[in-house]
Amino acid sequence: MAVDTHHTSRETEKQRWDRNFGDLLQELRVAQTGVQILFAFLLTLPFSSGFPKVTGFQKDTYIVALISAAFATAMIISPVAFHRALFRQGRKPELVRYAHKMASGGLAFMLVSMVSSVLLITDYLLNWMWAIPLTVVTGAWFLTYWAILPFAHREWGDESDSASS
């Protein structure tokens, strides 16, 4: 997707921060839905009939998944509280930088929670010889799409931007 350089070059600093904040809010809405669904699932899990049969390792894995989902939820929702505290103070750049850090941290905790949840469920349903490789593949899959590919392609818009200038 090419960047509209004519539009962005005519943006004021305030418009750019407003646009960045709007973009970030859209991203947070997607992440927030996912982490809330996972967190809700994890909160109900101990009350299911099969939970008393889990091993000590599975309980420990559950705690890691639950706490990391709680941390992810807190970090992904925290820009709302920060926005409320800074509302109408003209501090949008500070808010955008903070929200970016919280979104990144929240995604990291969400990754830990997702992978821990996969380990918990695969270890419960299968033996560890299947659970470990499936969990490693899942973790690698998330890292590929959430970290490796985005960072490897950070310059995607640069060629078209310079060509259209």
PyMOL commands that place a pseudoatom at each C-alpha (Angstrom):
pseudoatom trace, name=CA, resn=MET, resi=1, chain=A, elem=C, hetatm=0, pos=[0.000, 0.000, 0.000]
pseudoatom trace, name=CA, resn=ALA, resi=2, chain=A, elem=C, hetatm=0, pos=[1.648, 3.206, -1.180]
pseudoatom trace, name=CA, resn=VAL, resi=3, chain=A, elem=C, hetatm=0, pos=[1.690, 6.242, 1.060]
pseudoatom trace, name=CA, resn=ASP, resi=4, chain=A, elem=C, hetatm=0, pos=[-0.006, 9.378, -0.303]
pseudoatom trace, name=CA, resn=THR, resi=5, chain=A, elem=C, hetatm=0, pos=[2.994, 11.707, -0.083]
pseudoatom trace, name=CA, resn=HIS, resi=6, chain=A, elem=C, hetatm=0, pos=[1.077, 14.753, -1.284]
pseudoatom trace, name=CA, resn=HIS, resi=7, chain=A, elem=C, hetatm=0, pos=[-1.404, 14.355, 1.559]
pseudoatom trace, name=CA, resn=THR, resi=8, chain=A, elem=C, hetatm=0, pos=[1.167, 13.638, 4.268]
pseudoatom trace, name=CA, resn=SER, resi=9, chain=A, elem=C, hetatm=0, pos=[3.565, 16.384, 3.108]
pseudoatom trace, name=CA, resn=ARG, resi=10, chain=A, elem=C, hetatm=0, pos=[0.788, 18.993, 3.548]
pseudoatom trace, name=CA, resn=GLU, resi=11, chain=A, elem=C, hetatm=0, pos=[-0.138, 17.759, 7.034]
pseudoatom trace, name=CA, resn=THR, resi=12, chain=A, elem=C, hetatm=0, pos=[0.504, 20.054, 9.927]
pseudoatom trace, name=CA, resn=GLU, resi=13, chain=A, elem=C, hetatm=0, pos=[2.317, 18.631, 12.931]
pseudoatom trace, name=CA, resn=LYS, resi=14, chain=A, elem=C, hetatm=0, pos=[-0.975, 18.555, 14.865]
pseudoatom trace, name=CA, resn=GLN, resi=15, chain=A, elem=C, hetatm=0, pos=[-2.777, 16.741, 12.024]
pseudoatom trace, name=CA, resn=ARG, resi=16, chain=A, elem=C, hetatm=0, pos=[0.005, 14.174, 11.842]
pseudoatom trace, name=CA, resn=TRP, resi=17, chain=A, elem=C, hetatm=0, pos=[-0.220, 13.454, 15.598]
pseudoatom trace, name=CA, resn=ASP, resi=18, chain=A, elem=C, hetatm=0, pos=[-4.024, 13.254, 15.364]
pseudoatom trace, name=CA, resn=ARG, resi=19, chain=A, elem=C, hetatm=0, pos=[-3.747, 10.800, 12.446]
pseudoatom trace, name=CA, resn=ASN, resi=20, chain=A, elem=C, hetatm=0, pos=[-1.129, 8.726, 14.277]
pseudoatom trace, name=CA, resn=PHE, resi=21, chain=A, elem=C, hetatm=0, pos=[-3.348, 8.610, 17.347]
pseudoatom trace, name=CA, resn=GLY, resi=22, chain=A, elem=C, hetatm=0, pos=[-6.364, 7.538, 15.259]
pseudoatom trace, name=CA, resn=ASP, resi=23, chain=A, elem=C, hetatm=0, pos=[-4.323, 4.803, 13.576]
pseudoatom trace, name=CA, resn=LEU, resi=24, chain=A, elem=C, hetatm=0, pos=[-3.052, 3.576, 16.925]
pseudoatom trace, name=CA, resn=LEU, resi=25, chain=A, elem=C, hetatm=0, pos=[-6.566, 3.490, 18.384]
pseudoatom trace, name=CA, resn=GLN, resi=26, chain=A, elem=C, hetatm=0, pos=[-7.722, 1.288, 15.500]
pseudoatom trace, name=CA, resn=GLU, resi=27, chain=A, elem=C, hetatm=0, pos=[-4.844, -1.120, 16.146]
pseudoatom trace, name=CA, resn=LEU, resi=28, chain=A, elem=C, hetatm=0, pos=[-5.602, -1.179, 19.871]
pseudoatom trace, name=CA, resn=ARG, resi=29, chain=A, elem=C, hetatm=0, pos=[-9.259, -2.036, 19.187]
pseudoatom trace, name=CA, resn=VAL, resi=30, chain=A, elem=C, hetatm=0, pos=[-8.216, -5.164, 17.297]
pseudoatom trace, name=CA, resn=ALA, resi=31, chain=A, elem=C, hetatm=0, pos=[-5.684, -6.227, 19.931]
pseudoatom trace, name=CA, resn=GLN, resi=32, chain=A, elem=C, hetatm=0, pos=[-8.067, -5.423, 22.780]
pseudoatom trace, name=CA, resn=THR, resi=33, chain=A, elem=C, hetatm=0, pos=[-10.767, -7.717, 21.407]
pseudoatom trace, name=CA, resn=GLY, resi=34, chain=A, elem=C, hetatm=0, pos=[-8.341, -10.614, 21.060]
pseudoatom trace, name=CA, resn=VAL, resi=35, chain=A, elem=C, hetatm=0, pos=[-6.810, -10.248, 24.495]
pseudoatom trace, name=CA, resn=GLN, resi=36, chain=A, elem=C, hetatm=0, pos=[-10.197, -9.843, 26.173]
pseudoatom trace, name=CA, resn=ILE, resi=37, chain=A, elem=C, hetatm=0, pos=[-11.513, -13.052, 24.595]
pseudoatom trace, name=CA, resn=LEU, resi=38, chain=A, elem=C, hetatm=0, pos=[-8.381, -14.949, 25.656]
pseudoatom trace, name=CA, resn=PHE, resi=39, chain=A, elem=C, hetatm=0, pos=[-8.500, -13.464, 29.170]
pseudoatom trace, name=CA, resn=ALA, resi=40, chain=A, elem=C, hetatm=0, pos=[-12.176, -14.365, 29.553]
pseudoatom trace, name=CA, resn=PHE, resi=41, chain=A, elem=C, hetatm=0, pos=[-11.451, -17.945, 28.472]
pseudoatom trace, name=CA, resn=LEU, resi=42, chain=A, elem=C, hetatm=0, pos=[-8.604, -18.209, 30.965]
pseudoatom trace, name=CA, resn=LEU, resi=43, chain=A, elem=C, hetatm=0, pos=[-10.714, -16.767, 33.775]
pseudoatom trace, name=CA, resn=THR, resi=44, chain=A, elem=C, hetatm=0, pos=[-13.370, -19.445, 33.299]
pseudoatom trace, name=CA, resn=LEU, resi=45, chain=A, elem=C, hetatm=0, pos=[-10.997, -22.384, 32.821]
pseudoatom trace, name=CA, resn=PRO, resi=46, chain=A, elem=C, hetatm=0, pos=[-10.488, -23.272, 36.527]
pseudoatom trace, name=CA, resn=PHE, resi=47, chain=A, elem=C, hetatm=0, pos=[-14.243, -23.676, 36.905]
pseudoatom trace, name=CA, resn=SER, resi=48, chain=A, elem=C, hetatm=0, pos=[-14.498, -26.316, 34.172]
pseudoatom trace, name=CA, resn=SER, resi=49, chain=A, elem=C, hetatm=0, pos=[-14.950, -29.941, 35.181]
pseudoatom trace, name=CA, resn=GLY, resi=50, chain=A, elem=C, hetatm=0, pos=[-11.590, -31.137, 33.808]
pseudoatom trace, name=CA, resn=PHE, resi=51, chain=A, elem=C, hetatm=0, pos=[-9.412, -28.542, 35.515]
pseudoatom trace, name=CA, resn=PRO, resi=52, chain=A, elem=C, hetatm=0, pos=[-8.945, -30.417, 38.814]
pseudoatom trace, name=CA, resn=LYS, resi=53, chain=A, elem=C, hetatm=0, pos=[-7.192, -33.187, 36.815]
pseudoatom trace, name=CA, resn=VAL, resi=54, chain=A, elem=C, hetatm=0, pos=[-4.338, -30.976, 35.583]
pseudoatom trace, name=CA, resn=THR, resi=55, chain=A, elem=C, hetatm=0, pos=[-0.740, -31.584, 36.611]
pseudoatom trace, name=CA, resn=GLY, resi=56, chain=A, elem=C, hetatm=0, pos=[1.422, -29.167, 38.559]
pseudoatom trace, name=CA, resn=PHE, resi=57, chain=A, elem=C, hetatm=0, pos=[3.187, -28.166, 35.323]
pseudoatom trace, name=CA, resn=GLN, resi=58, chain=A, elem=C, hetatm=0, pos=[-0.164, -27.428, 33.687]
pseudoatom trace, name=CA, resn=LYS, resi=59, chain=A, elem=C, hetatm=0, pos=[-1.258, -25.299, 36.653]
pseudoatom trace, name=CA, resn=ASP, resi=60, chain=A, elem=C, hetatm=0, pos=[1.994, -23.344, 36.466]
pseudoatom trace, name=CA, resn=THR, resi=61, chain=A, elem=C, hetatm=0, pos=[1.537, -22.886, 32.718]
pseudoatom trace, name=CA, resn=TYR, resi=62, chain=A, elem=C, hetatm=0, pos=[-2.025, -21.733, 33.342]
pseudoatom trace, name=CA, resn=ILE, resi=63, chain=A, elem=C, hetatm=0, pos=[-0.820, -19.113, 35.844]
pseudoatom trace, name=CA, resn=VAL, resi=64, chain=A, elem=C, hetatm=0, pos=[1.722, -17.785, 33.305]
pseudoatom trace, name=CA, resn=ALA, resi=65, chain=A, elem=C, hetatm=0, pos=[-1.002, -17.595, 30.630]
pseudoatom trace, name=CA, resn=LEU, resi=66, chain=A, elem=C, hetatm=0, pos=[-3.488, -15.924, 32.977]
pseudoatom trace, name=CA, resn=ILE, resi=67, chain=A, elem=C, hetatm=0, pos=[-1.129, -13.324, 34.439]
pseudoatom trace, name=CA, resn=SER, resi=68, chain=A, elem=C, hetatm=0, pos=[0.368, -12.436, 31.057]
pseudoatom trace, name=CA, resn=ALA, resi=69, chain=A, elem=C, hetatm=0, pos=[-3.173, -12.028, 29.638]
pseudoatom trace, name=CA, resn=ALA, resi=70, chain=A, elem=C, hetatm=0, pos=[-3.982, -9.723, 32.576]
pseudoatom trace, name=CA, resn=PHE, resi=71, chain=A, elem=C, hetatm=0, pos=[-0.810, -7.698, 31.942]
pseudoatom trace, name=CA, resn=ALA, resi=72, chain=A, elem=C, hetatm=0, pos=[-1.602, -7.526, 28.204]
pseudoatom trace, name=CA, resn=THR, resi=73, chain=A, elem=C, hetatm=0, pos=[-5.124, -6.346, 28.962]
pseudoatom trace, name=CA, resn=ALA, resi=74, chain=A, elem=C, hetatm=0, pos=[-3.871, -3.637, 31.311]
pseudoatom trace, name=CA, resn=MET, resi=75, chain=A, elem=C, hetatm=0, pos=[-1.264, -2.375, 28.852]
pseudoatom trace, name=CA, resn=ILE, resi=76, chain=A, elem=C, hetatm=0, pos=[-3.532, -2.405, 25.808]
pseudoatom trace, name=CA, resn=ILE, resi=77, chain=A, elem=C, hetatm=0, pos=[-6.312, -0.543, 27.638]
pseudoatom trace, name=CA, resn=SER, resi=78, chain=A, elem=C, hetatm=0, pos=[-3.973, 1.879, 29.468]
pseudoatom trace, name=CA, resn=PRO, resi=79, chain=A, elem=C, hetatm=0, pos=[-3.851, 4.462, 26.638]
pseudoatom trace, name=CA, resn=VAL, resi=80, chain=A, elem=C, hetatm=0, pos=[-7.541, 5.152, 27.372]
pseudoatom trace, name=CA, resn=ALA, resi=81, chain=A, elem=C, hetatm=0, pos=[-6.734, 6.102, 30.978]
pseudoatom trace, name=CA, resn=PHE, resi=82, chain=A, elem=C, hetatm=0, pos=[-3.725, 8.128, 29.815]
pseudoatom trace, name=CA, resn=HIS, resi=83, chain=A, elem=C, hetatm=0, pos=[-5.913, 9.930, 27.268]
pseudoatom trace, name=CA, resn=ARG, resi=84, chain=A, elem=C, hetatm=0, pos=[-8.463, 10.748, 29.975]
pseudoatom trace, name=CA, resn=ALA, resi=85, chain=A, elem=C, hetatm=0, pos=[-5.704, 12.193, 32.179]
pseudoatom trace, name=CA, resn=LEU, resi=86, chain=A, elem=C, hetatm=0, pos=[-4.275, 14.321, 29.339]
pseudoatom trace, name=CA, resn=PHE, resi=87, chain=A, elem=C, hetatm=0, pos=[-7.573, 15.242, 27.679]
pseudoatom trace, name=CA, resn=ARG, resi=88, chain=A, elem=C, hetatm=0, pos=[-7.460, 18.737, 26.124]
pseudoatom trace, name=CA, resn=GLN, resi=89, chain=A, elem=C, hetatm=0, pos=[-3.970, 19.473, 27.372]
pseudoatom trace, name=CA, resn=GLY, resi=90, chain=A, elem=C, hetatm=0, pos=[-2.389, 19.551, 23.912]
pseudoatom trace, name=CA, resn=ARG, resi=91, chain=A, elem=C, hetatm=0, pos=[-0.101, 16.620, 24.703]
pseudoatom trace, name=CA, resn=LYS, resi=92, chain=A, elem=C, hetatm=0, pos=[-1.000, 14.350, 21.790]
pseudoatom trace, name=CA, resn=PRO, resi=93, chain=A, elem=C, hetatm=0, pos=[2.674, 13.593, 20.903]
pseudoatom trace, name=CA, resn=GLU, resi=94, chain=A, elem=C, hetatm=0, pos=[3.297, 12.350, 24.439]
pseudoatom trace, name=CA, resn=LEU, resi=95, chain=A, elem=C, hetatm=0, pos=[0.077, 10.319, 24.339]
pseudoatom trace, name=CA, resn=VAL, resi=96, chain=A, elem=C, hetatm=0, pos=[0.965, 8.715, 20.994]
pseudoatom trace, name=CA, resn=ARG, resi=97, chain=A, elem=C, hetatm=0, pos=[4.464, 7.774, 22.185]
pseudoatom trace, name=CA, resn=TYR, resi=98, chain=A, elem=C, hetatm=0, pos=[3.063, 6.311, 25.426]
pseudoatom trace, name=CA, resn=ALA, resi=99, chain=A, elem=C, hetatm=0, pos=[0.288, 4.418, 23.601]
pseudoatom trace, name=CA, resn=HIS, resi=100, chain=A, elem=C, hetatm=0, pos=[2.841, 2.976, 21.163]
pseudoatom trace, name=CA, resn=LYS, resi=101, chain=A, elem=C, hetatm=0, pos=[4.959, 1.648, 24.042]
pseudoatom trace, name=CA, resn=MET, resi=102, chain=A, elem=C, hetatm=0, pos=[1.933, 0.211, 25.832]
pseudoatom trace, name=CA, resn=ALA, resi=103, chain=A, elem=C, hetatm=0, pos=[0.621, -1.426, 22.645]
pseudoatom trace, name=CA, resn=SER, resi=104, chain=A, elem=C, hetatm=0, pos=[4.023, -3.009, 21.983]
pseudoatom trace, name=CA, resn=GLY, resi=105, chain=A, elem=C, hetatm=0, pos=[4.332, -4.261, 25.559]
pseudoatom trace, name=CA, resn=GLY, resi=106, chain=A, elem=C, hetatm=0, pos=[0.748, -5.481, 25.525]
pseudoatom trace, name=CA, resn=LEU, resi=107, chain=A, elem=C, hetatm=0, pos=[1.379, -7.464, 22.348]
pseudoatom trace, name=CA, resn=ALA, resi=108, chain=A, elem=C, hetatm=0, pos=[4.463, -9.036, 23.933]
pseudoatom trace, name=CA, resn=PHE, resi=109, chain=A, elem=C, hetatm=0, pos=[2.432, -10.160, 26.957]
pseudoatom trace, name=CA, resn=MET, resi=110, chain=A, elem=C, hetatm=0, pos=[-0.337, -11.333, 24.641]
pseudoatom trace, name=CA, resn=LEU, resi=111, chain=A, elem=C, hetatm=0, pos=[2.226, -13.459, 22.782]
pseudoatom trace, name=CA, resn=VAL, resi=112, chain=A, elem=C, hetatm=0, pos=[3.327, -15.049, 26.059]
pseudoatom trace, name=CA, resn=SER, resi=113, chain=A, elem=C, hetatm=0, pos=[-0.279, -15.698, 27.026]
pseudoatom trace, name=CA, resn=MET, resi=114, chain=A, elem=C, hetatm=0, pos=[-1.209, -17.213, 23.655]
pseudoatom trace, name=CA, resn=VAL, resi=115, chain=A, elem=C, hetatm=0, pos=[1.817, -19.508, 23.556]
pseudoatom trace, name=CA, resn=SER, resi=116, chain=A, elem=C, hetatm=0, pos=[1.337, -20.516, 27.207]
pseudoatom trace, name=CA, resn=SER, resi=117, chain=A, elem=C, hetatm=0, pos=[-2.317, -21.281, 26.481]
pseudoatom trace, name=CA, resn=VAL, resi=118, chain=A, elem=C, hetatm=0, pos=[-1.314, -23.476, 23.548]
pseudoatom trace, name=CA, resn=LEU, resi=119, chain=A, elem=C, hetatm=0, pos=[1.197, -25.281, 25.765]
pseudoatom trace, name=CA, resn=LEU, resi=120, chain=A, elem=C, hetatm=0, pos=[-1.405, -25.773, 28.483]
pseudoatom trace, name=CA, resn=ILE, resi=121, chain=A, elem=C, hetatm=0, pos=[-4.013, -27.206, 26.135]
pseudoatom trace, name=CA, resn=THR, resi=122, chain=A, elem=C, hetatm=0, pos=[-1.679, -29.356, 24.045]
pseudoatom trace, name=CA, resn=ASP, resi=123, chain=A, elem=C, hetatm=0, pos=[-0.021, -30.736, 27.179]
pseudoatom trace, name=CA, resn=TYR, resi=124, chain=A, elem=C, hetatm=0, pos=[-3.463, -31.536, 28.610]
pseudoatom trace, name=CA, resn=LEU, resi=125, chain=A, elem=C, hetatm=0, pos=[-4.688, -33.245, 25.432]
pseudoatom trace, name=CA, resn=LEU, resi=126, chain=A, elem=C, hetatm=0, pos=[-1.459, -34.828, 24.152]
pseudoatom trace, name=CA, resn=ASN, resi=127, chain=A, elem=C, hetatm=0, pos=[1.784, -35.992, 25.654]
pseudoatom trace, name=CA, resn=TRP, resi=128, chain=A, elem=C, hetatm=0, pos=[4.706, -33.594, 26.070]
pseudoatom trace, name=CA, resn=MET, resi=129, chain=A, elem=C, hetatm=0, pos=[6.484, -35.019, 22.996]
pseudoatom trace, name=CA, resn=TRP, resi=130, chain=A, elem=C, hetatm=0, pos=[3.730, -33.423, 20.894]
pseudoatom trace, name=CA, resn=ALA, resi=131, chain=A, elem=C, hetatm=0, pos=[2.945, -30.473, 23.139]
pseudoatom trace, name=CA, resn=ILE, resi=132, chain=A, elem=C, hetatm=0, pos=[6.458, -28.990, 23.099]
pseudoatom trace, name=CA, resn=PRO, resi=133, chain=A, elem=C, hetatm=0, pos=[6.994, -29.023, 19.306]
pseudoatom trace, name=CA, resn=LEU, resi=134, chain=A, elem=C, hetatm=0, pos=[3.473, -27.734, 18.632]
pseudoatom trace, name=CA, resn=THR, resi=135, chain=A, elem=C, hetatm=0, pos=[4.016, -24.923, 21.136]
pseudoatom trace, name=CA, resn=VAL, resi=136, chain=A, elem=C, hetatm=0, pos=[7.407, -24.030, 19.639]
pseudoatom trace, name=CA, resn=VAL, resi=137, chain=A, elem=C, hetatm=0, pos=[5.876, -23.915, 16.148]
pseudoatom trace, name=CA, resn=THR, resi=138, chain=A, elem=C, hetatm=0, pos=[3.044, -21.727, 17.461]
pseudoatom trace, name=CA, resn=GLY, resi=139, chain=A, elem=C, hetatm=0, pos=[5.495, -19.344, 19.130]
pseudoatom trace, name=CA, resn=ALA, resi=140, chain=A, elem=C, hetatm=0, pos=[7.591, -19.163, 15.965]
pseudoatom trace, name=CA, resn=TRP, resi=141, chain=A, elem=C, hetatm=0, pos=[4.458, -18.514, 13.918]
pseudoatom trace, name=CA, resn=PHE, resi=142, chain=A, elem=C, hetatm=0, pos=[3.458, -15.585, 16.146]
pseudoatom trace, name=CA, resn=LEU, resi=143, chain=A, elem=C, hetatm=0, pos=[7.002, -14.178, 16.156]
pseudoatom trace, name=CA, resn=THR, resi=144, chain=A, elem=C, hetatm=0, pos=[7.159, -14.430, 12.384]
pseudoatom trace, name=CA, resn=TYR, resi=145, chain=A, elem=C, hetatm=0, pos=[3.981, -12.442, 11.818]
pseudoatom trace, name=CA, resn=TRP, resi=146, chain=A, elem=C, hetatm=0, pos=[4.183, -10.079, 14.793]
pseudoatom trace, name=CA, resn=ALA, resi=147, chain=A, elem=C, hetatm=0, pos=[7.914, -9.281, 14.801]
pseudoatom trace, name=CA, resn=ILE, resi=148, chain=A, elem=C, hetatm=0, pos=[10.128, -10.721, 12.056]
pseudoatom trace, name=CA, resn=LEU, resi=149, chain=A, elem=C, hetatm=0, pos=[8.048, -9.784, 8.981]
pseudoatom trace, name=CA, resn=PRO, resi=150, chain=A, elem=C, hetatm=0, pos=[7.008, -6.325, 10.208]
pseudoatom trace, name=CA, resn=PHE, resi=151, chain=A, elem=C, hetatm=0, pos=[10.582, -5.371, 11.152]
pseudoatom trace, name=CA, resn=ALA, resi=152, chain=A, elem=C, hetatm=0, pos=[12.073, -6.913, 8.007]
pseudoatom trace, name=CA, resn=HIS, resi=153, chain=A, elem=C, hetatm=0, pos=[9.723, -4.846, 5.845]
pseudoatom trace, name=CA, resn=ARG, resi=154, chain=A, elem=C, hetatm=0, pos=[9.757, -1.508, 7.621]
pseudoatom trace, name=CA, resn=GLU, resi=155, chain=A, elem=C, hetatm=0, pos=[10.932, 0.239, 4.442]
pseudoatom trace, name=CA, resn=TRP, resi=156, chain=A, elem=C, hetatm=0, pos=[8.156, -1.061, 2.158]
pseudoatom trace, name=CA, resn=GLY, resi=157, chain=A, elem=C, hetatm=0, pos=[6.799, 2.403, 1.487]
pseudoatom trace, name=CA, resn=ASP, resi=158, chain=A, elem=C, hetatm=0, pos=[10.189, 4.047, 0.933]
pseudoatom trace, name=CA, resn=GLU, resi=159, chain=A, elem=C, hetatm=0, pos=[10.687, 3.090, -2.739]
pseudoatom trace, name=CA, resn=SER, resi=160, chain=A, elem=C, hetatm=0, pos=[7.268, 4.262, -3.889]
pseudoatom trace, name=CA, resn=ASP, resi=161, chain=A, elem=C, hetatm=0, pos=[7.593, 7.379, -1.756]
pseudoatom trace, name=CA, resn=SER, resi=162, chain=A, elem=C, hetatm=0, pos=[10.885, 8.401, -3.344]
pseudoatom trace, name=CA, resn=ALA, resi=163, chain=A, elem=C, hetatm=0, pos=[9.680, 7.449, -6.819]
pseudoatom trace, name=CA, resn=SER, resi=164, chain=A, elem=C, hetatm=0, pos=[6.596, 9.674, -6.551]
pseudoatom trace, name=CA, resn=SER, resi=165, chain=A, elem=C, hetatm=0, pos=[8.498, 12.687, -5.145]
for i in range(1, 165): cmd.bond("trace and resi %d" % i, "trace and resi %d" % (i + 1))
show_as sticks, trace
zoom trace
